[in-house]
Amino acid sequence: MSEQRPSIIDFVNKYTAQYGEDTFLREKSGDVWTETSFNKTREEAYIYAAAFMAIGLQKGDKVSLLSEGRNSWIFSELGILYSGGVNVPLSFKLESDHDLTFRINHSDSRFVVASRLQIEKVRRVIDKCPAVEKVIVLDDIELQEREIGISEFHKTGETFLASHRDEVVARAASVGPDDYANISYTSGTTADPKGILLTHRNYTANVEQCMSVIHVDRGDVMLIILPLDHCFAHVAGFYYMMRNGGSIATVPVGKAAISLLKNIPVAIKEVRPHVMLSVPAISRNFRKNIESGIHKKGPKVEKLYNFALDNAVKYNREYYNQGRPFWKLWWRAPLKALFDKLIFKSVRQNFGGRFKFFVGGGALLDIELQRYFYAIGMPIFQGYGLSEATPVICANSGGHARFGSSGRTVQPMDIKICDEEGRELPDGETGEIVIRGENVMAGYWKNPEATAETIIDGWLHTGDRGYLCKDDRRYLYVTGRFKSLLIAEDGEKYSPEGYEDSLADGSKYIDATVLYNNQSPWTAVIVVPNKPALEEKVRSEGLDPATIEGKRAELMILQDEINSYRAGGRHAGLYPEKWLPAAVVVADVPFSEQNGMMNTTSKIVRGKVEKFYADRIAYAMTAEGKVIDNEKNLASI
């Protein structure tokens, strides 16, 4: 074992031994939450590894893993790695046969592991996957040809380990830091996604780097509400909590994958987590649910809540400058403390009452959402990363946060901002984010061309735009993707994500937005409306939402929300007037994973949205379509 460059095997053996009988895994079985110790987790790793070896897994073999987050997902990954294999974690949100078949075949998987809820997908495609020899089912169900149930698999592992323990231990010890641990496929916004090759050292290095920016205490509980195949949940959740002696709980699945979402609030109350990982889509849902609950308590409570929120936001500012200048804001501090006890404490009780913070990742998080959650005493500390960087590049944290930024860059890691010619730019100037460190992937599986384009002289070109803070270059501000740039008629370019997130996060009448300008006469915005909120509002004004007058009133509410960013509006000055939308397309079909307009990590797939709404966008570029109450918007609302 190398202390400087440990493999995941070295890492797991070290920290499971260090924390011994402390609880590491929490999982609900029936109505009871069960606890699994660090020691037991390590022993399960060896049992699963022995089972894989017994059915023929050789060092370097690939295993596709398709399951919801649960203990057996973690045991499966560890078993694959301890037996010298490579885990290919697949999103359980994959629905298309092509997506699944491509990943299994492209990765050269010899084995597939699947849960009861995912096995039918595997059965549909197994005949198109000739390299697959066995399918391990993580539940005891009626089996088909080539399938092994979890009880038999586990018993096979126990038997093999009892008689071949030295062989299993030797196989695990033979795994080195530069051996592949995962092939992690990109989210599939194109027909053939790229397989990101992550080594054992990529993972252990990134956990070490995370220690420089985020802190959790021994015994802290994290509820993992993101899929475990998600690279962010993998490192910042599973491995990071192991390193720090914390424990992780997974959301119960129930009888169908869709019940996961419904089970999150119950799991939060029962687990009472100290920390959770979040992505913007989940954070927005939490906020809307909180505010819906406040609204139901009546206008007096809602008015007091809004006053308390406004006071806290104005006092907290951007976190690092909280309460400053003192002579101007001192009087807000006692009010903040009072309202926290009267109002926000009860809000936090719905999250278990001992919550410390969220770590936010997955996409840009609007600054208003960061201010909101800090105001109610449940801060979201925004971070940034990508799977090619295993994935964490930077993060805010308690004691050192700048709202609006993506936080301090992890150490040790080199970072620079480059222009389109690859020249390094000074701090404060926007360009491509480029990094170098032990967390940079080994490359793309079977794709040397894409690897050569992405990693140049050891530097990973992220494809994301951003700048380093002039006051403190440890802080990175991410402004958007190069590929999502809007281009005006005069050739000027603009990253739209900040405005899009702000509009969706800041309005209870808007669920999602996409800004569009491709050398167009003006900018248009595609808006997914929150119809129940709009209907409730027009009814309160004495109108029937089913009538033309009611529909026009709903469209005018949307227009007012969009106009609030113009001169004189409550959000004036946040974004350049030039790029604010002059036309609105009211979406009649919401963005979802099922229709391809969102990917499996809940990010909007801009190209798919633009293609789906191409006719409506073209209409929005006409004089008739520029008026918000045009016939197509009236039909969509």
N, C-alpha and C positions, 0 to 999 in steps of 0.2 A: 504493500500500500504506500502511495505517495501522499504525505501530509500536504504537500503543496498543490498537487493536482489529483485529488481523489476521484474515483469513479462513483457512480450512484451506489454501487454495492458497498464501497468503503464508507460512504456518507451514511447510508441507512444503518449499517452495522454499528458505527460509532454512536449515533444519536439515539438509536433504540436501546443500546446498552447504557448510555448515560442517563436516560429518563426511565428505564426499566419498567416498573409497575404503574407508572403514571398512565392515565387514560390518553390514548391517541385518537381512536376512532369512535364515533357515536353514530348509531344507526337505529332507526325505528323498525322493530319487528312486531307486527300486529299493533297492539296499543302501547308497547313498552319500548323505551329507548335502551338499547344495549350498549355496553362499553367494552372496548378492546384495548389492551395495554400496548405499549411500545414493544415489549418483549414478545407478546403474542403476534404482533404484526410481523416481526422478523421471522418468527417460526413459520407463519403462514407463507411467507415469501419462499422459504426453503421447501415447504410441502408442495406449493404450486410449481416451483422450479423442478422438483423431482418428478412431478406428474408430467410436465412437458418433456423432460428428458426420457421418461419411460415410454412415451408415445412417439419418440423419435426426433425430437427437436435437436438440431445441431447448432453449434455456435455460428452466429450470423444469420440464422433463419428469421424470416419475418412472420409476425402474427398480427392479423387485423383484429381490433377490439372495438366492438359495437355494443355499447350499453349506456344506460343512465348512470349517474354518479351513485356509487354504493361501495360498501367495503370490498366486495368481490371484484370491482373494477380495479381497486388499488392492489389487492392481492394478485390479480392477473398481471398487471403491469410489472410488479416486483418479481413475480414468478418468471415472466418472460425475460426480464433483465438478468436475474440471478442464474438462469439457464443459458445465458450468453446470447439470447435472441434479441430481436429488434421489435419494439412495439409500434404498431401502426394505428394510432387512436383515431377512430372515425366518429363523426358527429351522428348522434342518434336522430338528429333532425333531417338527415338525408332521406329523401323520399323516392327520388328517381332511380330506376334500376341501372341506368347508364352511370350515374354518379358513383354508385356502390361498386358496380362491376369494374369500372375504370380503376378505382383506388385499390381494390383487392388484387387485380391482375398487374397493374403497373408497379405495385410494391413487391411483387413476387411472393405474396403471402402463401405459406404452406399450411397454415392453420388459421382458423377464425374463432374468436370468442364472442358470443352474443347472449344477451339477456332474453328472457321469455317474451318481452314486448318487442324485441327486434328480430327474433329468429325467423319470422315469416318473410322479412325482407331478404334475409340470407338464402332461405329456401327458394325464393323466386329466381335467384341469380346463380345458384351454386353450379348448375350445369354449364354456365358460361365461364366458370373459374376453374380450369382444368388442373391448376397447380395445387389447389386446396385438397388436403388429404383427410383432415378431421375438423369437425366443428364442435367446440366445447360450449354447452348451454349452461348458463349460470343459474339455472333453476331446474328442479326435477319435474319435467313434463314428459308427455309421450314423445318418444324420439323417432327420428327417421334415419335412413341410411347415412353412415359416416358421422353421426352425432354421438357425443358422450355427455351424459348428464353430470351435474356438478358433484353429486354424492359419489358416483363411481370415479370421477376424475380425482376428487380429493382423497378417496380411499387408495387409489392407485399411487398417488403421491406419498401418502403415509407409508405404504408398503415398500415402495422403492427407496424412500429416505432411510427406513429402518435397516435395509440391507446394503445400501450404497451411499451412506452419508458422506464418507470421505470423497467419493466421486462427485457428488453434488457440490460439496464445499469447494473442491478443487476447481470445478467448472466456474463457480461464482468468482473465485479468487483470480481466475485467468482473465477476467474482463478488465480491460484497461481504460484509461480516461479518454482515449481517442477512438474507442469503439463506438459505433452508432447505437444510440438508445432509442430514438424515435424517428419515424418518417411522418412528419406532420403536414397534412395536405392543406393548402390554402383554401379559403372559404368557398371556392367554386363559383365565382362570378363569371367564369368562362367555362367552356365545355370541358376542357382538360386542365385541371388545376395542377400546380407545381407541388412536388413532394419535398418539403423542407427537411434536410438531414441535420439532426441535432445529436451531438455526441454526449457521452456521460459527463465529460468535463464542461461542456456548454451549460448543462444544468447545474452542476455543483458550483461553477464559477458565478452563475447568475444569482444563486442563493447568497453566496458570499457578498456579491455586489449589493444585493438588496439590503443587507445588514447595514450598509452605509447611509441608507435613507429612510428606512421604516423600522419601527420598534414594536414588538409585542412582548408580553410577559409570559413566563412559564405558567401554565395552567389556563391561559386565555383560550376561549372557545371561538372558533370560526365556523359559521354556517356557510357552506359552499352552495350558492344558489345558481352558479354557472356550471355548464357541463364540464366534466373533468377532462374531456378531450381538448377543451379550450386551453391553449398554452398558458394564458394568464392564471387560470384556476390551478393549473398543474404546478407552476413554480411558486406564485405568490400565495397559493393555498396549501396544497399537499406538502411539498418539500420545505417551504419556508416555515410552516408551523412545526414540522418535525424538527427542524434545526433549533427552534426556540423552546421546545418542550410544551407547545400548545397542543390543542386537540382540534379535530375537524369533525363536523357533523354534516351529513348529506340529507337533502330534502327527500322524504319518502315519495315513492313513485305512485303507489296505488295500482289500480287495475289497468290504467291507460296512461301513456306519456303526457297527455294533455292535463292530467290531474296534478302534475308537478307544480304548475303555476298556482293552482288553488291551494296547494299544500304549503306554499311558502309562508303565508301569514301565521298559520297554525304552528309550523316548525319554529318560527321566530319566537313565538310566545312560550313554546315548550323548552326550546334549547337555551333561550336567553343569551344569545351570543354577545361576545365583546367586540367582535369585528366581522365584517362581511366584505366580500368583493362585489363590485357592481359595475354595470355598463350603463351608459346614458338612458337606454330604453327602460331599464328596470328602475333607475332613479326617478325618471319622470312619472312612472306608474306609482311609485311610493308617494311622491308629492301629491299627485292627483287624488289618491286614496285618502291621504291625510286631510286635504282641504275639503274633500267631499264629506268626510266625517264631521269637520268643523261646521260646514254649511248646514248640516242636518240639525245642529244644536240651536239654530235660530240666529236672527240678525244681530242680537246683542253680543252673543259670544263671538260671532264672526267679526264684528266690528272691533272688539277688544283684541282678538287674535291678530287682525291686520295691523292694528296700532302697535302691538307688541313686536310684531315681525318687522315693521318699518323702523322702529326704534333700535332693535338689535342689529339690523343690517347697516344702519347709519353709524352705529357705534363700532361694529366689528371691522368695517371697511374691507380691505383686502387681506385681512388676517395679520400680515406682518406689520401693518401700521394701525392696528386696533387701538381705539381710544385716543388717537392723535389727530390734531393737536389737543392737548389736555384741557387748555383753557376754554376750548369751544365745545368739547364733548363730555366733560366730566359729569354733568348732570344726567346723562343717559345711562351711566353705569348702575346706579341704584335702581332705576326703573327696569333695566334689563334683568337684574337679579330678582326683582319682585315678580315680573311677568314670567320669568323662567319657572319659579315655584308655582305660580297660579295656573299657568297654561301649558308651557312646553314640557314640564315634567310628566304630565298625564299623557301627552303625545308619545313621549319616549317609553312609557309603560307598555304601549302596544308593541314595542320592540324588545320587551323583556326587562327593561329597567336598568341594565348594566352595560349598555352599549357604549363603546368608546369612539369608533370611527368606521367609515367605509374606506376602502381603497378603490378608486374609480379608474377604469381603463377601457380599452376596446374601441374608443373613438373620442373625439373632442367633447368635453363637457362644458356647457355654457357657464359663464361666470355667475350669472344670476342663480343658477341651480346650486353652485358652490356656496354662494352667500346665503341662500335659503336654508340649506341643511345645517350650516354652522350656526345660523340664528336660532334654530330650534334645538341646538345642542347635540346634533348628530353629524359632525363634519364629514364631508366626502373629500378625501385628499386625492386630487387628480394625479394620475400618472400617465406615462406614455411608453409604448413599446410596440414591437411587432414580432411575429413568430420567428423571423429570421435572426432576431437578437435574443431569443430564448425566454421571455420576450422583453424583460423590463430594462428600459433605458434611463428613465428618471421617474421621480415621484415626489409629491409634497407629503408632509407628515406633521404630526403635532410638534409645535415648537419651531418649525421652519416651513411655512407655507406662504405662497404668493398666489392668491386666487387670480385666475386668468392664465397663469403659467401651468406647465405640466410638471413642475417641480425641479428638484435638484437632480443632476445627473449622477448615476451610480458610480462608485469608485471601487477598484481602478478601471477606468475606461477612457479612451480618447474620443473627443468629439470635435467636429468642425462644421461650419456652414459654407457651402460652395455655390458659386454661380453656375450657369449652364455650361460654361467652358471648364468647370472643375476647379476654378481658382478659389482659394479660401477668402471669405468675406470677413470684415471686421465685426466685432460684437455690435448687436443692434440692427444689423442689416439682414434682410430675409433672403434665404436661398434653400438649397437642399440640405437636409440633415444627413451627415455622414459620420459613421462611428467605427471604432476599432477596439477590440477587446476579446477576452476569452469567451464571451457570450455570443460571438458571431458564428452563425451556422457553418457547417462543413461544406454546404453547397446545396444544389437542387438534385434530387435523385434522378439519374439518367438524363440530365439536362445540362451538359457542360456549357452550352451557349448562354443560357440564362444565368448560370453561375458566373461566367466570365463578365457578363454585363453588370452584375449586381455587386460582386466583390472584386475590387480593383486594388492591387497591391496591399491586400489585407483589410482594406477599408470597405465597410458595407454601405452602399448607397441606398438609403431607405425609400426614396421616392416621395418622401414627405417634406413639406416646406415648413420653415420655422426660423427663429433667431435666438441668439443667446442674449440674456439680459445685460444691458450696459452697466448697471449698478453692481451686479453680482453674476459673473459668467457661469456659475454653477447652475443657474436657473435657465431652463429651456422653455421657450414659447413656441408651441406647434400651431401653425396657422391653416394647415390643410394639405390635401394631396395634390401633387403636380397634375395628375390625370383629371382632377375635378375642377381645374381652373376654368373660369368663364373668360371669354374673349370678346371684347367689344368691337364695334365696327372700325374703331381707330387702332385696333391691335393691342390695346391695354388689357392686362390680365388681372384676375381677381379670384381669391379663394373664398368660396361662399359659405363654408361650414359654420363659421361663427354666427352669421346672420340666421342661417337655417335653424341652428340649435336654439338661438335666443328666441326666435319667433315661436317655435314649438314649446319650449320650456316656459316662456313668459305669458302664454295665453291659454286659458282653460277652454277656449273655443277651437283651438288648433292642435291636432295630434302629431302631424308630421309635415315637412315642407321640403321642396327641392327648388332651388333658384336656377334659372336657365338664361343663358345668353351666349349664343354662338355666332358672333359677328352679326347680331340681330339689330333691328332698329331701336329696340328697347329691351329691358329685362322683364321676364315673366317669372311668376312663382306658382308652382303647383302646390296646392294646399289640401291636405286631408282634414276635413272638418270634424270636430267633435259634435255630432248631431244632437245627442241628448242635451248637452249644455246649451247649444243654440236654441233648441226648441223650448227649453225651460225659460230662457231669457225672453223670447218673443211672447210666450204665454203670459209672463209677468207684466208685459206691456199691453196686454189685452188683445193680442192677435192670435189667429189660428195658424200654426206652422204649415198646415196643409194647403193654405190659400196662396195665391200669387203675392198678396200683400205681406203675408208671413214669410214667404221665401225671400222676397226683396229685403225685408227687415233683417233676416239672417245674413244675407250677403253684405248688407251695410255694416253689420257687426264685424264681419271678417275684414271689410275694407278699413274700418276704424282701427282694428288691431294692426294691420299692415301700415296704415298712415301714422301710427304712433312713433315710427322711426324717422319720420320727416321733421323738418324744422317746426318747432312749436309743440311737437308731440312729447309724451313722457319719456321716450327712448331716443330723443333727438341727439344726434352727434355720435352715437355709438358706431355707426357704419357710414361709409361714404354715400352721399346722396346719389351720386352717379349710378351706383349699382343697386339702388333700391327699386323694387319691382313697380312697373307702370301698368302691368296687366296681371290678372289673377286667373288661374285655371283651378276650378274647384273639382277635386278628384271624386269620381263616382265609384272607383274601386280602390280601397285602402292598400297601402304597401304591405306585403306579407312574404314570408318564406315560401308559402305554397305557390304564389304567382311569380316568384323569382325576383320581386322588387326589393326584397330584403334577403341578406345572406344568413347563414346559421348563427352568426354572432350578433344578429339584430342590427347590422349596419345596412343603410339604404344603398342599393346597387344603382347608382345614378344612371348608368347606360341603359339598364332595363326599364327604369321609370321613363326616361326620355323616349325610348322606343315605343313603349306602351301608349304614351300620351302624345305621340308625334303629331297626330291630326289636330289635337286640341291646342298644342303649342303653336302650330302654324296658324290656327284661327286666332289665337291671342295676339299674333303679330299684325292683325288687321285692325282698322279703325273700329269696326263693329265689335270685334272680340276683346278690344282693350277696355270696354265698359264692363264693370263687374256684373251688372244684372243682365248680361247677354243671355240669349236663349239657351245656350249649352250649360252655363252655370246654373240657371234656373231649373233646368232639368236634372242637374247633378245634386243639388242641395237637398 
